[in-house]
Amino acid sequence: MDNAIQQKVDQWLQGNYDEDTKNEIKKLQSENTNELADSFYQNLEFGTGGLRGIMGVGTNRMNKYTIGMATQGYANYLKQSFADSDVKVAIAHDSRNNSRFFAETTANVFAANGIKVFLFESLRPTPELSFAIRTLGCQGGVVCTASHNPKEYNGYKAYWNDGGQLVPPHDKNVIKEVEKIQSVDDVKWSGGESNITIIGKDIDEQYIDMVKGLSVYPEVIEKHSDLKIVYTPIHGTGITLVPQVLERFGFKNVHIVEEQKTPDGNFPTVAYPNPEEKETMSIGLNKAKELDADILLGTDPDADRVGIGIKNNKGEWVLMNGNQTAVLAFNYLLEARKEKGIAEDNDMIITTIVTTGMVDDLAKGNGVTCYRVLTGFKWIAEMIRLKEGKENYVIGGEESFGLMIGDKIRDKDAVSAVALLCEMAAYEKDKGKTLFDKLIELYIKYGFYKEDLISITKKEWMDSNKSLP
């Protein structure tokens, strides 16, 4: 084994690490030296969004120690940045294996550094974390999730006081502070438990009320409250809020896919818990066909992405891609707000550079400004912050199956997106049309855009003859 890797292994075997960790390292030494090398050949990088990686022992894995060191660095930067304030953070997690443990580890380290922590009582959607940061007046936050990655992965996403993920200069500055933490002995692991407050139902209610306030046509929902909806949380956090939100909107005919209802970090019914994949949505599609539903919706494990299935004009079920979903959602809010008389002269929408140009055509056709930013919702959130008080943000989104409706949260939100998409279906049904009919109508008006999604999974590999790139 490479000498530098061996030195790291020896540090963990001789250092202040728990016995289970050391025993796992010894097991890898005797049974799988390639896996051991991959686990230690580098330090898991804290990037501009945080951490994401395979769970396991070692410096290149998601575990208590890599998360603790990252949190210590982030805590140091928060205390530097808000030296004149009592620093507060909010913490949430998804349904993945070890997510609760990672969230509690993060909470304990923040608390031991004298930071006030608001920790959700159990799994919650990522967008609710963004909402909680803003609602509770926090300076930062963390959600433990690997979004739609395979079950072996977990992650750690860091947020700033606006409820958005880290942007310059804070992203690079946090990375510098994290890189200064060279040992687990630099981490304050415990001693501040009194700084932790458990949150849950109160924030849920405030969040649900906020989402309900996004509805443009509640009277149309009342008229079509029997809209037949099939929803799958794909073993994730969506189950905690999506059914409640749909009920609060007034939908009374919601069918949850039983096989995928229970939160489970092993995601037993799918290869990847990604609503962008047809295979992942296949059980929901079968249910929608069986019930002759009006609409199918699926959310990923942390409920920030949404997939949608509708019937085409031949009665066949088709899955919308992210661009098509965005076009339908953007158009609905622009069209419905104008029709309702609540559109404002300074309305704006925001999308990213990887999203269909049809969004620009929609904006022009409706007389609103469309801003394009770099890929990722943190840049949409940053644009909202820059335009606050000058222009009225309506909706943002991109082709990655993400929508962000209204400015009360600053990250993509599949919970509010599900509700909006169902309201859209009711709105079109009231006019004797389907969402597919509406999409064709928009293509005729603005021009036909066709895209296809190809997902390529590349797993890191290592053998005795070749190092990882």
N, C-alpha and C positions, 0 to 999 in steps of 0.2 A: 504494500500500500504506500502511496505517496507520503513522504515524511511530514509535510504540512498537515495533511489529513490526519495522520496518526497522532500528531501533537494535539490536535483538537479533541480527538477521541480520548486521549489520556487525560486532558483537562477535565472532561466531563466525568470520567471514571474516578478521578481523584478530588474533584471539587464538591461544592455544596449543592449537590443534586440528590433527589430522592432515590431510594433503593430500587423502586420499580423501574425508574429510568436507567439506572446503571445495569440492572439485570437484563433489560431489553437490549442495551448496547452489547453486553457480553453474548447474548443469544445471537445477535447479528454477526458478531466476530466469529462465531463457530459455525453458523449456518448460511450466511449470505453476505459475504464481504463486498460484493458489488453494491448492494443496498446500503450497507454501512458507509461506503465511500460516497455514494450519492447523498446520504444524509448529512455528511460533514464537509463536503468538498468546498462549499462556500457558505457564507452567511445569507440567510433568507433576506432578500433585499426589501427594505422599507421604501416603497416607491412613493410617487406623488399622491397615490390614493390610499396607501397603507400597506398591509401585508396580504398575500394570498399564496397558499401552497398546500402541498400534501401534508397530512397530519402524521406525526411520528416523532421519534427522538432525533436530536441532532440540531446543528446550527442552521441547516437548510430545510427545516421542517416547521410546521405550525405546532407549537407545544407551549406549555406553561412558561417556559423560560424565554423563548423568543418573543412571546407576547408580553411578558413582564418587562423585558428590557426595552421593547418598543414603547410601552406605556410610560416607563420611567422617563424616557427621552421626551415624549410628548408632554408629560406633566411638567417637566423642567421648562419647556418652552412656553406653556400656558402661564406658568407663574412669572416668567420673565415678561411676557407680553401684557399681563394684567396685574402688574405689581401693586397697583393702587386699589384693587378690587378683591373681594372674596370669590375665588374661582369656583365655578360650578360646571359639572359635566353631566350629560345623560348617556345611559348605556342600554343597548338593546341587543337581542340576538335572534337568530332564526332556528329552524328545526334540525339543523345538522348535528351529527354526532360531535360531542364535546363543546358545542356552542355555549351551553349554559355555564359549563366549567370555565371556558375562556372569558365569558362576560364577567363572572364573579372574580376571576383572577385580575382582570382589568380594573374592576371596581375596587378591589382591595389595595392595589398599588396606588391608584389615584387617591384613595382615602388616606393611606399611610403618608402621603405627601401633603396632607392638610387640605385636600380639595373636596368640596361638597359633591357627593355623587347621588344622582337619581337613577336607580337601577329598576328596570321593568321586572315585574314579579315573575314573568314567564315569557315565552316567545312572542314576538310582535313583528309586524311588517317594518321594513326599513324606512318607508316614508313617515311612519309614526314617530320614529326617532328624530327625524328632521323637524317634525312638528313640535315635539317635546322640547327640543333645544330652544326654539323660538318662544314657545309658550312659557317655559320655566326660566327664561332669561339666562340660559347657560352660555358659557364662553366656548364650549367645545362639546364633543360627543364622540362616541364610538359604537359601531354596530358590528357584531361578530357574525359574519356570513361570507360564503363564497358564491353567492348569487346562484347562477344556474350551472356551475361547474359539477363534475362528477362527485360521487359520494366520498371519495378519498380526500377531498379538499375542504379547507376552511379558510376563513379570511378575517381581516380586521380593517374596517374602513373608518378613517378619521374625519371629523367634521369641525367646522369653525362656528363662530357665534351667530352667523346669519342662517344656520341650518343647512348650508351647502358644504360639499366636500372641499378639502383644502385647495386653495389656488395661490399663485405667487403673491407676496413673497413667503407666505406661511408654509407652503408645501416643502420648499427647499430648506427653509430654516428648521422645520421639524426633523427632516432627514438628517441634518447636521447634528442636532441634539441626540437623535437616536444613535447615530454612529459613534458618539462620544461614550456611550454605555458599553464598556468592553467586557464586563463580567457580571454574572448574576449577583455578585457581592455588591455591585453598585445600585441594586434595586431595593427599594423599601417595600417589602412584601406584606407587612401587616402592622397593626397597631393603631389604625384609624377607623376601625369598624363603626364607631359612633357617627362618622361622617356620611354613612350610607343610608339613604332613604329609599324604601321600596315603593314604586309607583305602579299604577295599573288602570283600574276602572275609571277613575276621574279623568285621566288623560284620554282614555278611550272615548268617553262621552264627549269631551271637547272636540276631539278629532272627528268623530261621526257627525257632530253638529256642523263643523266646518265643511265637511264633504257635502252634507245635505244642502248647505247654502250655495253650492256650485250649480245646482239644478236650475235650468232655464225655464223648462216647461213642466212643472209638477202637475198641472191640470191635464196634460196629455198622458202622463203616467197614470193618473187616477182613472182616466178613460180606458187605458189599456193595461190595467194592473194585472191582467191574466196573461200578459206576454210570457211565453214559455221559455224559460231560461235554464240552460244547463251550465253548471259551474264546477270546475275542478281546481283545488288548491295544489295538486300534484305533491301531496304529503308535506306541504309547507305552511307558512304563517298566515296565508290568506284566509284560512278557515276561522281565524280569530276575529276578523272584522268584516270580510266581504259579505257574508250572509246577513249580518246586522245592518250594514249600509244599504243593501238591496231592500231589506224589509223597511228601513226608515224612509227610503225613497218612495215606497208604496208598492213594490212588486210583490205579488202574492203567489206566484207560480214558479218558484225556484227549485231546481232539482240538482242536488250536489252528488257528484260521482262518488259513490260509496267506497269503491276500491282505492280511491286516492284521497279520501277524506281525512284520515288520521295522520298527524304529523309524524314523520319517520325519516331520520337521517340516512337510512339505507336506501330510500327511494325504491322500494321493492318491485314496483310495476313498470319502471322505465329504465332505459340505459342511461339517459341523461335527463335531469329534471328541467328541461329547457322548452318552454312553450313555442319556441321558434321551430322545433323539430316535429314533423308530422307523426313520427312514432310516439313521441311523448303525448301528443294530443289524441292518439288513436282510440283510447278507451272512452274519452269524452265524446269523440265523433260518433262512436257506436251508440252511445247513450242518446245523443242528439237525434240520430237517425231513428232509433227505436221509439222515441217520444214524439217524433216529428216536431222538434223544437223550433223556436224562432231564431235563437242565437246560442252559440257555445262560447264560453270564455274559460281560459286557464291562466293561472298565475304561477310564477316561479317560486322557489323556496322562501325568498325574503319578500315576495309580493311587491316587487318594483317593476316587473315586466308582465305584459299581458298578451296572450295569444287569442285570436278570435276566429271562429268558424261561422259561416253563413251559407245559405242555399243560393246557388246561382239561378239563372232564369230557366234552367232545365230541371230544377228541383234537386240538383246534386250538391252535396256538401263540399265546400272548398274552404281552405284556410287562407286568410288574408296575410300578406307579408307586412312587415313593419311600415313600409312606405304607404301602402294602401290604408292601413289602420290610421296612420297619422293624417293622411289626406281627408278621410271621413271625419275624424275628430276635429281637426282644424276648421274644416268647412262648416260643420254643424255649429260650433260656437260662434263663428263669424255670421253665419246666415241666421241662426235662431236669435241671437242677441239683437241683430238689426231688425228682424221681424217683430221682436218683442218691444222694440223701442228703448233698449237699454245699452246699445252700443255707444261708445264715446268717441269723440273726435280724435283723441290721442291714443286709441287702442293700438297695441303692437303684439306681434307674435314672434317667437324665436325658434329657430331650428339650427341644425349643425351642418357642417360641410359635406357630410356623407349621406345626407337625406335628399330625397327626390326634389328636383327643381319645380315640380308641380305646386309645392307649397308657396313658392314665390308668385306663381300665377294666381293662386287663390287670394293671396294678400293683395295683389294689384287689382284683381277683379272686385274686391270688397273695400278697396280704398284704405287699407291699413298698412302700416310699416312692418316689414319682415326683416329681422336681423339674423345673420348667419354667423355662428361661432364655431370654435374648434370642437372636435368630437368629445362628447361627454356632458352630462347634465350639470357638472360643476361650472362649466362655462356659461350655460344658460342661466344658472343662478347668479353668476357674476354680472351678467348683462342686466338682469333684473335690478341688482343692487345699484349699478351705475345709472340706470334710468329711473330709479325710484323718485317719485315726486314730480317727474317730468312727463313720463308716458305711462299709459295704463296697460300692464301686462295681462294678457288673456289666457294664452296657452303656449306651451313649448313642447317639443318632442323631436325624436329622431327615428331612424329606420330600425334601431335596435329594440323594437317592441316596447318603447318607453314613451310615456306622456306625463306632463307636469301641468296641472290645471289650476289656475289661480296662484296667488303669491304667498299663501300661508305656509307652504312647505317649499323647500328648495332642492328637491331631488325627485327623480321619476317615481310615480305613484300608481301602481296597478289597482289599488283599492278604489280610488276615485275614478280611474279610467274605466273599470268594469261598470260602475254606476252610470258614467257618462255614455258609454257605448250602448248600454241597455236603454237609456233614455233616447238615444239616437234611433234605435230600432223601433221604439214606440212612436216616435215623431214621424218616421217614414211610414210606419204601418197606418197611422192616422190619415195619411195621404194616399193610402192604398198601394204603397210601394214597399220594397225591401231595401236593406242596405246595399245589396248587390245592384239593384236598380239605380240607386243613388250614385254608386261608383261609376256605372256606365254613363249616367247623365253628366257627371263631372268630367269624364274622359271626352265626351262629345263637346263639352263647352270649352275645356282648356287644352285638349290634346291628349293623345294616348301615351302613357308611360308604362313600360313593362320592365320588371326586374325579376331576378331569381336569386335565391339564397343558396350558397354552397357552404356548408360547415365542414371545416377540416380540423380534426383533433390531432395534435402532435404531442406525444408523451415523451418527456425527457428520458434519455437512456444512457447507460454506461456499461461497458464491459472491460475486461482486463487489458484490452489492446487500444482502447480509444477513450479520450476524455470528452466530457460534455463540452459543447461550444459555449 
